[in-house]
Amino acid sequence: MTNTQENQVSAATTGATVWLTGLPSAGKTTIAYELAQRLRGEGHRVEVLDGDEIREFLSAGLGFTREDRHTNVQRIGFVAELLASNGVKALVPVIAPYADSRDAVRKRHQSEGTPYLEVHVATPVEVCSERDVKGLYAKQAAGEISGLTGVDDPYEAPESPDLRIESHRQTVRESASALHALLTERGLA
């Protein structure tokens, strides 16, 4: 086996958490699934921990107060670290609006020696509102819901993420490729 082949095998068996944070409809989940498909094609074990699915199954009953959002993020962070420490690439497209919640997840990974990357899908709220994948911006504008992250509830953008993706300026494939390049640079792909 050549050194290149050994490095590819090592990268394929090394787990990591890739947390994609950003506003609703920023493109986090779409990018995560595009990257997952590519990584699986290369022989990586990959799981996408979709925020909506986690809320339905793991965090049912939690609301959208700051405390409930923090609890939700910590639960997801625990599951992601568990997967990553067992050789899985855990792709986590979850808003996680508060910096202290994301920092706590990063610290958990650091204390366990598990690779963790924070990716900010930095799509302007105006673009997210136009995309409005789930109709949340329309519901908020109509007064049907409140507490929409980035509109009438805070979103604390990462100050120094491992990668910032401007999904409104590039295709999904280009966004996933930029993230794949980061994983490769870090010896994780």
Order of alpha helices (4+ residues) and beta strands (2+ residues): alpha-beta-alpha-beta-alpha-alpha-beta-alpha-beta-alpha-alpha-beta-alpha
